[in-house]
Amino acid sequence: MPKALTPGSVGVKAIPTKDLEPNPHNPRRLFDPLPLDTLRESIQKVGILVPLTVYWAKSRKTWIILDGQRRWICAKDLGLRSVPANEVAEPTIVQNIVTMFQIHKLREDWELMPTALTLDVLMDALEERRDGKLAELTGLDRAVVARCKKLLSFPKKYQDMMLDPDPRKRVKADFFIELYPVIHDRAVTKMEWFKPDSFTSKMLKRYNDGGLKSVTDFRKVKQYINTAVKAGKVKVMGSRLEEFADEPRLPLEHLAIQSAVLSARIREITQAATKMETLLRNLVAMDFYAEEDLWRRLERLMQLIRVRLGEVERRVK
């Protein structure tokens, strides 16, 4: 990491537990009880083995935790008067956030929504929006950066659902990630009845009530929409999708417009037949004289084609 993005080390010291405060730019904002219980038991037995990393915030006149907030929470719970800490120079906002993300590379995954909010601060501070550059700066995978940006596009009330401190009530980020392509589909956004916020609320209720088997069901929704668009059935799909949103009892298959599905299969078979015709037309048979497997497969294909043609009373001329 470039030195300009790294706060310099000052030294290790014991700092009163009550004098420390959480980092306002920590991407990890959710601390579930079970992992904390395990860490608390360990600290109770052997103490804090890895010092926290802190800095003195001059403007706030307090110590801020750069790394080790979980250890600090457990220390408070156990009534420890002080904690070992490695002091570093006060970082800039960019140094602070980049350092937190670099720490993240070596730790278990954080929840995606808190990560997205911190990434948003970094994007504003650097005036940088490119996925590749942000991935390079933070050490996050480029795909994670893209997912974070999608979450930031949702209204705050939905972001707050992903930040609920109770893991049982918290809505997983995957719900909104999978929904994103549906509510941003070009055909859907042009439907007169469609309002992103209302549709999101209805899909969330459907999911919570068991009307969707999995968040990946939204991939099927998007697939049905794509098929309808290609078949010129956008108006029909608009009505079906509105009904699907308003009536929780309707199954996912309600969106399957049979004529659209049939049109997709026709295109698929026609394209395959055209490609095979081109290959065979350009084939020099004697060059493949000894390829028995090839000729057997072509014979089986020819027999199958004759059967299918016979089923619709067509003859091979």
C-alpha contacts under 8 A as a table, 3 or more apart, distances in Angstrom:
res1	aa1	res2	aa2	distance
1	M	5	L	6.89
1	M	6	T	7.15
2	P	5	L	5.55
2	P	6	T	6.80
3	K	6	T	5.07
3	K	7	P	7.77
4	A	7	P	7.79
4	A	95	Q	7.63
5	L	94	V	7.04
5	L	95	Q	4.64
5	L	98	V	6.91
5	L	99	T	7.53
6	T	91	P	7.60
6	T	95	Q	5.75
6	T	99	T	6.68
7	P	88	V	6.07
7	P	89	A	5.47
7	P	90	E	6.70
7	P	91	P	5.28
7	P	95	Q	6.58
7	P	96	N	7.83
8	G	88	V	5.38
8	G	89	A	5.24
9	S	86	N	7.45
9	S	87	E	6.17
9	S	88	V	4.09
9	S	89	A	6.17
10	V	86	N	7.28
10	V	87	E	5.17
10	V	88	V	4.88
10	V	89	A	6.41
11	G	86	N	5.38
11	G	87	E	5.22
11	G	88	V	7.03
12	V	51	P	7.77
12	V	84	P	6.98
12	V	85	A	5.41
12	V	86	N	4.06
12	V	87	E	5.95
13	K	84	P	5.81
13	K	85	A	5.44
13	K	86	N	6.34
13	K	87	E	7.34
14	A	82	S	5.99
14	A	83	V	5.46
14	A	84	P	4.56
14	A	85	A	6.00
15	I	19	D	7.26
15	I	20	L	7.81
15	I	82	S	5.21
15	I	83	V	5.55
15	I	84	P	6.46
15	I	85	A	6.68
16	P	19	D	5.45
16	P	20	L	7.23
16	P	81	R	5.70
16	P	82	S	4.08
16	P	83	V	6.49
17	T	20	L	5.78
17	T	72	W	7.18
17	T	75	A	7.30
17	T	76	K	6.72
17	T	80	L	6.88
17	T	81	R	5.50
17	T	82	S	4.62
17	T	83	V	6.00
18	K	76	K	7.80
18	K	81	R	7.49
18	K	82	S	7.89
19	D	62	T	6.58
19	D	63	W	6.31
20	L	62	T	6.74
20	L	63	W	4.88
20	L	64	I	5.82
20	L	65	I	6.77
21	E	62	T	7.29
21	E	63	W	6.16
21	E	64	I	5.01
21	E	65	I	6.22
22	P	26	N	7.81
22	P	64	I	5.89
22	P	65	I	5.38
22	P	66	L	7.95
22	P	69	Q	6.46
23	N	26	N	5.31
23	N	64	I	5.67
23	N	65	I	5.31
23	N	66	L	6.10
25	H	96	N	7.27
25	H	97	I	6.27
25	H	118	T	6.11
26	N	29	R	6.53
26	N	66	L	7.74
26	N	97	I	7.29
26	N	100	M	6.61
26	N	118	T	7.08
27	P	100	M	7.24
27	P	101	F	7.67
27	P	110	W	7.40
27	P	114	P	5.06
27	P	115	T	4.54
27	P	116	A	7.73
27	P	117	L	7.28
27	P	118	T	5.42
28	R	31	F	7.72
28	R	110	W	5.74
28	R	111	E	7.04
28	R	114	P	6.10
28	R	115	T	6.81
29	R	114	P	6.13
29	R	163	L	7.94
30	L	111	E	7.28
30	L	114	P	7.87
30	L	163	L	7.06
30	L	165	P	6.06
31	F	35	P	7.92
31	F	36	L	7.22
31	F	70	R	7.54
31	F	165	P	7.42
32	D	35	P	6.35
32	D	36	L	6.71
32	D	165	P	7.40
32	D	166	D	7.52
32	D	167	P	6.87
33	P	36	L	5.18
33	P	37	D	6.14
34	L	37	D	5.13
34	L	38	T	6.56
35	P	38	T	5.21
35	P	39	L	6.35
36	L	39	L	5.09
36	L	40	R	5.93
36	L	70	R	7.03
36	L	74	C	7.06
37	D	40	R	5.07
37	D	41	E	6.27
38	T	41	E	5.33
38	T	42	S	6.45
39	L	42	S	5.08
39	L	43	I	6.24
39	L	71	R	7.48
39	L	74	C	7.25
40	R	43	I	5.18
40	R	44	Q	6.09
40	R	71	R	7.86
40	R	74	C	5.21
40	R	75	A	7.66
40	R	78	L	7.66
41	E	44	Q	5.07
41	E	45	K	6.35
42	S	45	K	5.23
42	S	46	V	6.15
42	S	47	G	7.10
43	I	46	V	5.32
43	I	47	G	4.16
43	I	48	I	5.50
43	I	74	C	7.62
43	I	75	A	7.72
44	Q	47	G	5.78
44	Q	78	L	7.28
46	V	49	L	7.43
48	I	51	P	6.75
48	I	71	R	7.26
48	I	83	V	7.38
48	I	84	P	7.34
50	V	84	P	7.88
51	P	68	G	7.73
51	P	83	V	7.44
51	P	84	P	4.84
51	P	85	A	4.58
51	P	86	N	6.08
52	L	65	I	7.20
52	L	66	L	7.67
52	L	67	D	5.71
52	L	68	G	4.84
52	L	69	Q	7.85
52	L	71	R	7.59
52	L	72	W	7.94
52	L	83	V	7.61
52	L	84	P	6.33
52	L	85	A	4.38
52	L	86	N	5.97
53	T	65	I	6.14
53	T	66	L	5.31
53	T	67	D	4.92
53	T	68	G	6.59
53	T	85	A	5.49
53	T	86	N	4.76
53	T	87	E	5.94
53	T	88	V	7.07
54	V	63	W	6.44
54	V	64	I	5.47
54	V	65	I	4.49
54	V	66	L	5.08
54	V	67	D	6.89
54	V	85	A	6.42
54	V	86	N	6.16
54	V	87	E	5.00
54	V	88	V	6.20
55	Y	63	W	5.67
55	Y	64	I	5.45
55	Y	65	I	6.75
55	Y	66	L	7.06
55	Y	87	E	5.38
55	Y	88	V	5.23
55	Y	89	A	5.91
55	Y	90	E	5.25
55	Y	91	P	7.81
56	W	61	K	6.96
56	W	62	T	5.83
56	W	63	W	4.61
56	W	64	I	6.28
56	W	87	E	7.78
56	W	89	A	7.39
56	W	90	E	6.06
57	A	60	R	5.47
57	A	61	K	5.52
57	A	62	T	5.53
57	A	63	W	6.04
57	A	64	I	6.55
57	A	90	E	6.28
58	K	61	K	4.85
58	K	62	T	7.13
65	I	68	G	6.61
65	I	69	Q	6.38
66	L	69	Q	7.85
66	L	96	N	7.34
66	L	100	M	7.06
67	D	100	M	7.34
67	D	103	I	7.79
68	G	71	R	5.25
68	G	72	W	6.31
69	Q	72	W	4.98
69	Q	73	I	6.17
70	R	73	I	5.08
70	R	74	C	6.29
71	R	74	C	5.21
71	R	75	A	6.09
72	W	75	A	4.93
72	W	76	K	6.23
72	W	83	V	7.53
73	I	76	K	5.25
73	I	77	D	6.32
74	C	77	D	4.96
74	C	78	L	6.15
75	A	78	L	5.12
75	A	79	G	6.13
75	A	80	L	5.20
75	A	83	V	7.39
76	K	79	G	5.04
76	K	80	L	6.03
76	K	81	R	7.95
77	D	80	L	7.84
80	L	83	V	7.25
91	P	94	V	7.72
91	P	95	Q	5.34
91	P	96	N	5.47
92	T	95	Q	5.03
92	T	96	N	5.94
93	I	96	N	5.02
93	I	97	I	6.21
93	I	122	L	7.87
93	I	125	A	7.67
94	V	97	I	5.30
94	V	98	V	5.98
94	V	122	L	6.31
94	V	125	A	6.88
94	V	126	L	7.65
95	Q	98	V	5.25
95	Q	99	T	5.91
96	N	99	T	5.32
96	N	100	M	6.33
97	I	100	M	5.08
97	I	101	F	6.30
97	I	118	T	7.16
97	I	122	L	6.85
98	V	101	F	5.14
98	V	102	Q	6.14
98	V	137	L	6.73
98	V	138	T	5.48
99	T	102	Q	5.03
99	T	103	I	6.21
100	M	103	I	5.13
100	M	104	H	6.28
101	F	104	H	4.83
101	F	105	K	6.67
101	F	138	T	5.24
101	F	139	G	6.62
101	F	140	L	7.36
102	Q	105	K	5.35
102	Q	106	L	7.53
102	Q	138	T	6.12
102	Q	139	G	6.01
103	I	106	L	5.76
103	I	107	R	6.78
104	H	107	R	5.04
104	H	108	E	7.21
104	H	109	D	7.18
104	H	110	W	7.73
105	K	139	G	6.56
105	K	140	L	7.33
110	W	114	P	7.71
110	W	115	T	6.96
111	E	114	P	6.12
111	E	115	T	6.64
111	E	173	A	7.98
112	L	115	T	5.05
112	L	116	A	6.10
112	L	148	C	6.66
112	L	173	A	6.46
113	M	116	A	4.93
113	M	117	L	6.34
113	M	148	C	6.90
113	M	151	L	6.76
113	M	159	Q	6.83
113	M	162	M	6.26
113	M	163	L	6.92
113	M	173	A	6.70
114	P	117	L	5.15
114	P	118	T	6.41
114	P	163	L	7.14
115	T	118	T	5.30
115	T	119	L	6.11
115	T	148	C	7.20
116	A	119	L	4.94
116	A	120	D	6.09
116	A	145	V	7.83
116	A	148	C	4.58
116	A	149	K	6.76
116	A	151	L	7.00
116	A	152	L	6.62
117	L	120	D	5.02
117	L	121	V	6.62
117	L	152	L	7.28
118	T	121	V	5.18
118	T	122	L	6.46
119	L	122	L	5.01
119	L	123	M	6.14
119	L	148	C	7.73
120	D	123	M	5.05
120	D	124	D	6.31
120	D	152	L	7.77
121	V	124	D	5.22
121	V	125	A	6.14
122	L	125	A	5.03
122	L	126	L	6.07
122	L	128	E	7.97
123	M	126	L	5.36
123	M	127	E	5.36
123	M	128	E	4.97
123	M	129	R	6.02
123	M	134	L	7.90
124	D	127	E	4.91
124	D	128	E	6.97
125	A	128	E	7.94
128	E	133	K	7.71
128	E	134	L	7.31
129	R	133	K	7.88
129	R	134	L	7.18
130	R	133	K	5.47
130	R	134	L	6.21
131	D	134	L	5.24
131	D	135	A	6.04
131	D	142	R	5.98
131	D	145	V	6.08
131	D	146	A	6.49
132	G	135	A	5.12
132	G	136	E	6.21
132	G	142	R	6.06
133	K	136	E	5.03
133	K	137	L	6.22
134	L	137	L	5.10
134	L	138	T	6.07
134	L	140	L	7.85
134	L	142	R	7.81
134	L	145	V	7.19
135	A	138	T	5.37
135	A	139	G	5.45
135	A	140	L	4.95
135	A	141	D	5.79
135	A	142	R	5.16
135	A	145	V	6.50
136	E	139	G	5.53
136	E	140	L	7.32
140	L	144	V	6.40
140	L	145	V	6.72
141	D	144	V	5.19
141	D	145	V	6.55
142	R	145	V	5.12
142	R	146	A	6.42
143	A	146	A	5.07
143	A	147	R	6.24
144	V	147	R	5.01
144	V	148	C	6.13
145	V	148	C	5.10
145	V	149	K	6.37
146	A	149	K	5.19
146	A	150	K	6.50
147	R	150	K	5.13
147	R	151	L	6.49
147	R	177	I	6.66
148	C	151	L	5.17
148	C	152	L	6.36
149	K	152	L	5.08
149	K	153	S	6.60
150	K	153	S	5.32
150	K	154	F	7.35
150	K	177	I	6.64
150	K	180	Y	6.98
151	L	154	F	5.66
151	L	159	Q	7.30
151	L	173	A	7.44
151	L	176	F	6.78
151	L	177	I	6.81
152	L	155	P	7.72
152	L	159	Q	7.67
154	F	158	Y	6.39
154	F	159	Q	6.73
155	P	158	Y	5.71
155	P	159	Q	6.56
155	P	197	D	7.93
156	K	159	Q	4.83
156	K	160	D	6.04
157	K	160	D	5.15
157	K	161	M	6.56
158	Y	161	M	5.06
158	Y	162	M	6.81
159	Q	162	M	5.29
159	Q	163	L	6.61
160	D	163	L	4.87
160	D	164	D	6.40
161	M	164	D	5.52
161	M	169	K	7.92
161	M	170	R	5.78
161	M	171	V	5.55
162	M	170	R	5.32
162	M	171	V	4.89
162	M	172	K	6.00
162	M	173	A	6.30
163	L	170	R	6.51
163	L	171	V	7.99
164	D	167	P	6.88
164	D	169	K	6.54
164	D	170	R	4.91
164	D	171	V	7.79
165	P	170	R	7.12
166	D	169	K	5.49
166	D	170	R	6.10
167	P	170	R	4.95
171	V	175	F	7.35
172	K	175	F	5.86
172	K	176	F	7.76
173	A	176	F	5.54
173	A	177	I	6.24
174	D	177	I	4.85
174	D	178	E	5.97
174	D	215	V	6.98
175	F	178	E	5.47
175	F	179	L	6.19
175	F	215	V	5.35
176	F	179	L	4.93
176	F	180	Y	5.94
177	I	180	Y	5.33
177	I	181	P	7.93
178	E	181	P	6.75
178	E	182	V	7.96
178	E	215	V	6.27
178	E	216	T	6.33
178	E	218	F	5.96
178	E	219	R	6.97
179	L	182	V	5.50
179	L	183	I	6.57
179	L	200	T	7.88
179	L	215	V	7.72
179	L	218	F	5.85
180	Y	183	I	5.51
180	Y	184	H	6.16
181	P	184	H	5.21
181	P	185	D	5.84
181	P	222	K	7.10
182	V	185	D	5.22
182	V	188	V	7.34
182	V	218	F	7.08
182	V	221	V	7.26
182	V	222	K	5.65
183	I	188	V	6.71
183	I	189	T	6.82
183	I	196	P	6.09
183	I	199	F	7.88
183	I	200	T	7.91
184	H	188	V	7.18
184	H	189	T	6.42
185	D	188	V	5.26
185	D	189	T	6.19
186	R	189	T	5.41
186	R	190	K	6.64
187	A	190	K	5.41
187	A	191	M	6.78
187	A	229	V	7.53
187	A	234	V	7.17
188	V	191	M	5.34
188	V	194	F	6.99
188	V	238	G	7.28
189	T	194	F	6.40
189	T	195	K	7.82
190	K	194	F	7.47
191	M	194	F	5.42
191	M	238	G	6.30
193	W	242	E	7.40
194	F	198	S	7.93
194	F	199	F	7.03
194	F	242	E	7.78
195	K	198	S	5.48
195	K	199	F	6.04
196	P	199	F	5.18
196	P	200	T	5.98
197	D	200	T	5.18
197	D	201	S	6.28
198	S	201	S	5.20
198	S	202	K	6.30
199	F	202	K	5.14
199	F	203	M	6.17
199	F	245	A	6.72
200	T	203	M	5.15
200	T	204	L	6.08
201	S	204	L	5.07
201	S	205	K	6.23
202	K	205	K	5.13
202	K	206	R	6.14
202	K	245	A	5.99
202	K	246	D	7.26
203	M	206	R	4.95
203	M	207	Y	6.08
203	M	245	A	6.72
204	L	207	Y	5.10
204	L	208	N	6.14
205	K	208	N	5.11
205	K	209	D	6.00
206	R	209	D	5.17
206	R	210	G	6.26
206	R	211	G	4.75
206	R	212	L	6.44
206	R	248	P	5.89
207	Y	210	G	5.22
207	Y	211	G	5.37
207	Y	212	L	5.02
207	Y	213	K	7.64
207	Y	214	S	7.72
207	Y	215	V	7.66
208	N	211	G	7.43
210	G	213	K	6.54
211	G	248	P	6.30
211	G	249	R	7.07
211	G	251	P	7.57
212	L	215	V	7.05
212	L	217	D	6.59
212	L	252	L	7.79
213	K	217	D	6.87
214	S	217	D	5.56
215	V	218	F	6.05
216	T	219	R	5.45
216	T	220	K	7.42
217	D	220	K	5.22
217	D	221	V	6.51
217	D	252	L	7.95
218	F	221	V	4.80
218	F	222	K	6.17
219	R	222	K	5.09
219	R	223	Q	6.13
220	K	223	Q	4.86
220	K	224	Y	6.14
221	V	224	Y	5.21
221	V	225	I	6.31
221	V	252	L	7.45
221	V	255	L	7.18
222	K	225	I	5.04
222	K	226	N	6.17
223	Q	226	N	5.08
223	Q	227	T	6.18
224	Y	227	T	5.15
224	Y	228	A	6.17
224	Y	255	L	6.28
224	Y	256	A	5.93
224	Y	257	I	7.70
225	I	228	A	5.13
225	I	229	V	6.18
225	I	234	V	7.76
225	I	237	M	6.78
225	I	255	L	7.95
226	N	229	V	5.15
226	N	230	K	6.31
227	T	230	K	5.26
227	T	231	A	6.27
227	T	260	A	5.91
227	T	261	V	6.50
227	T	264	A	6.43
228	A	231	A	5.09
228	A	232	G	6.13
228	A	233	K	4.82
228	A	234	V	5.77
228	A	237	M	6.42
228	A	257	I	7.03
228	A	260	A	5.23
228	A	261	V	7.66
229	V	232	G	5.12
229	V	233	K	5.76
229	V	234	V	5.31
230	K	233	K	7.61
230	K	260	A	7.73
230	K	264	A	7.69
231	A	259	S	7.84
231	A	260	A	5.20
231	A	263	S	6.11
231	A	264	A	7.29
232	G	260	A	7.95
233	K	236	V	5.38
233	K	237	M	6.20
233	K	260	A	6.86
234	V	237	M	5.00
234	V	238	G	6.01
235	K	238	G	5.02
235	K	239	S	6.54
236	V	239	S	5.31
236	V	240	R	6.29
236	V	257	I	7.94
237	M	240	R	4.94
237	M	241	L	5.86
237	M	255	L	6.85
237	M	257	I	7.40
238	G	241	L	5.23
238	G	242	E	6.15
239	S	242	E	5.21
239	S	243	E	6.21
240	R	243	E	5.12
240	R	244	F	6.05
240	R	254	H	6.83
240	R	255	L	5.77
241	L	244	F	4.89
241	L	245	A	6.18
241	L	255	L	6.51
242	E	245	A	5.15
242	E	246	D	6.21
243	E	246	D	5.13
243	E	247	E	5.81
243	E	250	L	7.91
244	F	247	E	5.46
244	F	248	P	6.73
244	F	250	L	5.92
244	F	251	P	7.70
244	F	252	L	7.68
244	F	254	H	7.14
244	F	255	L	7.51
245	A	248	P	6.77
247	E	250	L	5.84
248	P	251	P	7.94
250	L	254	H	6.44
251	P	254	H	5.62
252	L	255	L	6.08
252	L	256	A	7.84
253	E	256	A	5.18
254	H	257	I	7.66
256	A	260	A	7.71
256	A	261	V	6.97
257	I	260	A	5.26
257	I	261	V	6.20
258	Q	261	V	5.03
258	Q	262	L	6.05
259	S	262	L	5.00
259	S	263	S	6.08
260	A	263	S	5.01
260	A	264	A	6.27
261	V	264	A	5.15
261	V	265	R	6.43
262	L	265	R	5.12
262	L	266	I	6.19
263	S	266	I	5.03
263	S	267	R	6.23
264	A	267	R	5.18
264	A	268	E	6.20
265	R	268	E	4.98
265	R	269	I	6.15
266	I	269	I	5.29
266	I	270	T	5.94
267	R	270	T	5.12
267	R	271	Q	5.99
268	E	271	Q	5.34
268	E	272	A	6.28
269	I	272	A	5.08
269	I	273	A	6.03
270	T	273	A	5.06
270	T	274	T	6.04
271	Q	274	T	5.12
271	Q	275	K	6.17
272	A	275	K	5.15
272	A	276	M	6.15
273	A	276	M	5.07
273	A	277	E	6.03
274	T	277	E	5.07
274	T	278	T	6.26
275	K	278	T	5.20
275	K	279	L	6.27
276	M	279	L	5.07
276	M	280	L	6.15
277	E	280	L	5.26
277	E	281	R	5.98
278	T	281	R	5.13
278	T	282	N	6.28
279	L	282	N	5.41
279	L	283	L	6.14
280	L	283	L	4.92
284	V	287	D	5.66
284	V	288	F	7.41
285	A	288	F	5.52
285	A	289	Y	6.34
286	M	289	Y	4.72
288	F	291	E	5.41
289	Y	292	E	7.87
291	E	294	L	5.52
291	E	295	W	6.65
292	E	295	W	5.29
292	E	296	R	6.15
293	D	296	R	5.16
293	D	297	R	6.18
294	L	297	R	5.28
294	L	298	L	6.30
295	W	298	L	5.04
295	W	299	E	6.13
296	R	299	E	5.06
296	R	300	R	6.27
297	R	300	R	5.12
297	R	301	L	6.11
298	L	301	L	4.91
298	L	302	M	6.07
299	E	302	M	5.07
299	E	303	Q	6.25
300	R	303	Q	5.11
300	R	304	L	6.17
301	L	304	L	5.08
301	L	305	I	6.13
302	M	305	I	5.10
302	M	306	R	6.25
303	Q	306	R	5.12
303	Q	307	V	6.35
304	L	307	V	5.07
304	L	308	R	6.29
305	I	308	R	5.18
305	I	309	L	6.07
306	R	309	L	5.14
306	R	310	G	6.03
306	R	315	R	7.68
306	R	316	V	7.11
307	V	310	G	5.08
307	V	311	E	6.32
308	R	311	E	5.13
308	R	312	V	6.92
309	L	312	V	5.49
309	L	313	E	6.24
309	L	314	R	4.95
309	L	315	R	6.42
309	L	316	V	7.66
310	G	313	E	4.67
310	G	314	R	5.41
310	G	315	R	6.54
311	E	314	R	7.54
